[in-house]
Amino acid sequence: MKTPSRIEPLVADGLVDGVLRQLMSGKEAMVYVVQCGDEVRCAKVYKEANKRGFHTAVDYTEGRKVKNSRQARAMAKRSRYGREEQEAAWQHAEVDALRRLAAAGVRVPEPYQFHEGVLLMELVADEDGEPAPRLNDLALSEEDALDYHAALIREVVRMLCAGIVHGDLSEYNVLVDANGPVIIDLPQAVDAAANNNAKRMLERDVDNLASYFGQFAPVLLETRYGPEIWSLYETGALHPDSALTGRFEEAARDVDLDEVMQVIDAAKDEDAERRAREEAARLEALGGN
């Protein structure tokens, strides 16, 4: 096929020999299968900000580090330079996340090069060397659903132990090769420690998995892995091999009777003062007449 203009710089620099075909078009990028010497890889071409599906990107970018104060000021002012830097940071986030997660043992595609806004990475393939199917394209038995769900929950834990929350995890951004699920699409990944939305996003990711796999294994619809995982993380007790139950109950706060009585007494005093002021005002009005 004709080489897309965004991939032409990679061809000119010898990183890509040719484009074999388009693999998919997502909400933030176009993905192509490309030939690189003797290997077949993927080239992910990021869409411009105004053409992406993530219109609430501020929730995802909170807490991300920037290169310097000049860049931070420009991004805050939304100047042309600032928008360019913000776009570059959004794209680099996936490369950084993939490298961190691969080092932590999470099953993600291996990134090779990031060049001119194009991410060159591993093609996740099936046993025949063809692009692996997405999870939502598979017909699952109850046993497969339970196995894949357990594998992905373990990957979510590994990601969080590496300080990362996917932020948009669902059946649409998980590939399944001969060895099981592989997590993809990470430009919106958030820093678990620096982003105030991290807890909400992690629980949403886990709920998405339960909802999808629950179609095939209804028992999963009753699980509460999200809050259980986050609770362990908050207390510093989460490890890649942490034993999980899928059950979680919010800790009941012990009632402090002394504190309750103090609140009641304060309310009584405030009410008495209000009544006294009203009575004084009434008497003053009567005396004036």
N, C-alpha and C positions, 0 to 999 in steps of 0.2 A: 504494500500500500504506500501511498505518498507520505513522505515524512512530514509530520506536523511541524509548523514553524517553531514551536517552543522546544522541540527536540533537535532541531537543526544544529544548534551550538554544540550539543553532545556528539553529533556525527562529525562536525568539523574538528573537534578536539580528540577524536579517536576513541571516545568512550562507548559509542554505539555504532555498530556497523549498518544496521537497518531496522526498520519497524515492520514487524510481522503482521500485527493486527491490533485493533482496539479490544481491550479486555472488558472494560466497564466504564460507566460514567456515573460518578457519585455526586453527593451534594457539595463536596469541596474540591474534587479533582477528577481528571480523566486519567485512566490507567491503560497503558499500552504494553503489549508483549514485544520485546526487542531482542535482537541478536547482538551479543557482545563477544566477539571471537568465537570460541567453541561453546559458549554458554548462552542459554536463553534466560533473560531476566525481565523484570518489570520496570517501566518508567512511569512514575506518577507525576502528572503535570497539574500543579495546583491552579485552581480557578482564581480569578480576581475577587477581591473582597465583596464587591457588589453583586457577584454572581454566585456566591456561596450560600449554602443553606443555613449557616450558623449566624443568625442575625443578632444573637445575644452573646456575642463573643466575650464581652466584658466579664461575664461570669466565669469564663474559662481562663482568661488571661490574668486575673487577679493573683498577685503574689509572684508572677514570673519575673525573673531577674532581667535587667537590661544592661547593655554594655557600659554605659556611662550616664552622667547626669544630663548631658546635652541631649542624648537620645530620649531620656525619660521626659524632659521638658517638652521636646518636640512632639512626642507621642501624646502627652497630656493636652497640648494646644491643638492637636489634630491638624498641624500644618502639612503641606505636601510632603516634606521630608519626613515628618512624623508618621504619616500614613504609610509611606514606603517602608520605614523602619518597623512599623507595627506588622505590616504584611510579611516582611522578612522574618521577624521573630516568630510569627504564627507558623510559617513553613519550617523554620529550624527546630521548632518545638517537637515535631514528629521525629526528626533525625535524632535529637538528643534523647527522647523517650525510648526509641527503639534500641539505641546503644545501651542505655542504662538497664533496660529490661532484659535484653539479651545477656548482659553480664550477670544479671540476677537469676538467670535460668528460666525466664518466662518464654513461652513459645510465641515468638513474633518473627516476621521476616527479617533477614539480615540486611541492614543498609550498607550500600557500597560507596555511593557518591551522591553528593548534593551539589548540583551545578545549574546555574541560571534558572533557579526556581523549579528544577526538576529533580525528583528523588529517584535514584537508580537503586533498585533493591532486588532481593531474592524473589524468584517466582516460586510460590508455594504450589507444588505439583502433586498429582495423584500417582498411583503406581505405574501408570502408563506415560508419565511425563507431561500430561496435560494439566492445565490450570486446575487446582483443587476447587471443588464446589463450595459455595457458601452454605452455611448451616441451614438457612431457611429453604434451600433447594432440596434438602434431603427428606425422605420419608423415614421416620424413626420408630423403632419398636420401643416399648416401655423400658426394656433393659438398656438399649442404646441411649435413651434420653437420660436415664439415671447416671449412666457412666459419663456421658459428655457433660452433664450438669456438674457432677462431682469434680471432673477435670477442670472445668472453667472456674468453679469456686476456688479451687486450689491455685489457679493462675491469678485470680483476683487478690488472693492473700499474698502471693509472691510479689505482685505489683505494689501492693500497699506497703509491704516490708521494704520495698525499694523506694518508697516515698511517692508513688504515683497512683492516681486514680484515673481510669480510662475516661470517664465522663460521658460516654455515648455508647456503651456496650450493649449489644443486642445480637439477635440472630443474623443481622445483616452485615456485621463486620467481624464475623468469625468464619474462617475457612476450615475445612476438615480434610486433612491429608491421611495417609496410611497410618500415621501414629496418633491421630486424634485432632482436637481443635487447635487452631493457630489464630491468635488475636491480631487484627489489622486495624488500620485507620486511627492514628493517634495524634493528629495535630491539635486536638482540643484537650489532650491529657493535662491534668492539673496536679500541682504540687500539694500533696496531702497536708503538709505542715503549714503552708503559707496561704492557702486559699480557704476562705471561710465557707465556701460552698462545697468543700470536699466531702463532708459527711453526707450531705443530701445527695450528691452525685453518686457516691459509692453505693448508697442504699438503693438509688434508682437503678443503677447498673445491675445489682443483684436481683432486684424485683423484676427487671426485664427478663433475666434468665429464668427465674421461677415461672413467670407467666408463659414464656414460650415452651419450656420443657414440660410445664404442667399440663399442656394439652395432651401429652403422651403418657405422662406419669403424674396423675392428679395429686399424689401424696406431696409433691413438691410445692403445691400451692399453699400449704399450711406452714412452710418453713420460714424462719426469720434469720437467715444467715447474715443479712446486711448489718443490722444493729449489733448482732453478736460479734462480727468481725471488727466493727468500729469500736466497740467497747473494749475489746482486747487491745486494739491499737492505741487507744487513748491512755490505757493504763500501762503501756509498755510491755504487755504480755503476749503480743502477737509475734509469731515466728512462722517461717515457711511451712513447718511441720506441725503447727498448732492443731490440736484435736478440736473439731467443731461438732456441734450437735444439731444446728439448725433451729434450736429453741432459744428464746430469749424473753425475759420478762423485765420490764422497767423496774429498777430498784425503787422500792417504796421508801419515801422519806419519812424518818421517824418524826412524830409530832412533838414539838417542844411546847409543853403545856405552859411553862413560864412565859414564853414568847407570845403565845396565844392570849394569855391573861393580860399581858402588857398592852397588846393591841386593843383588847376590849376596853381596858381602863382608859387608854388614851382617847378612844372614841367617845366614851362616857364624859370625860373631862371636856372634850371639844364641844359636845352637845350641850353640856351645862353652861359653858361660856357663851355659846350662841344664844341660848334661852335668856341668859342674864342680859346680854346686849339688847335683845329684842324687848325685854321688859323695861329696861332703862329708857329705851327710845320711846316706848309707849307712855311711860309716866311723864317724860319730858314734853311729849305732845299734849298730854292732858293739862299739865301745868301752864302751858302756853295759852291754852284756851281759857 
